[in-house]
Amino acid sequence: MTSARRTPPGRAGRLRLRRSLDVAERGADLLERKLRILSSEHQRLLHAEKSADRAWRDLFSEAETWLLRGLLLSGEQALGAAAAGIGPAEVTVRWTSSMGVRRPAAASVAVRARPPTSAAPTNTALVHAEAVYGRALRAAAGYAVAHDAAELMGAEVISTRHRVRALRRHWIPRLREALGRADLALEQAEHEDGVRRHWAARTAER
């Protein structure tokens, strides 16, 4: 942005101020439209985050219930034997960009299959627990994606709102004030020039 204090005097300076003011006002309008879109998307992401949070917590609670039943049926040693054959999970996050915001869009979770040589769970409750824990893990990854996406979009909403506020409350009023002073100075200069020409003409007539 061009500083109003460095604006040259006269018509050239007033023209520069007018152009700067037009650019600032158009920029503020565009940012306000962007802010409305961002705010709407942010609300959608917040709703998705809330739903994802509820989903993974419900699944985790269900898995814990099945696990408790399995432990009651076969004891803790059965849990150790069943867990021995489960490998680590791998999470892959896919990213996207919308309205200039790069954010996670989805997560895929790959759980290694149990090796044929490993011991299977000793009761049905532990089988159910393993399956539901897998779904809870996928839901938790989905929640992490939804949470980060909402957080990143929220940060962009705040940043854009600050930029709009800076334009509307500070920069545009300063440009308008400087333009008003330039108009007044130019009007005064033209008036003084007219007076000088008038006196010069009267002097020439004598």
Secondary structure, DSSP 8 states (H G I E B T S, - for coil): ---GGG--SHHHHHHHHHHHHHHHHHHHHHHHHHHHHHHHHHHHHHHHHHHHHHHHHHHHHHHHHHHHHHHHHH-HHHHHHHHTT---EEEEEEEEEETTEEEEEEEEEEE----TTS---SSHHHHHHHHHHHHHHHHHHHHHHHHHHHHHHHHHHHHHHHHHHHIIIIIHHHHHHHHHHHHHHHHHHHHHHHHHHHHHHHHHH-
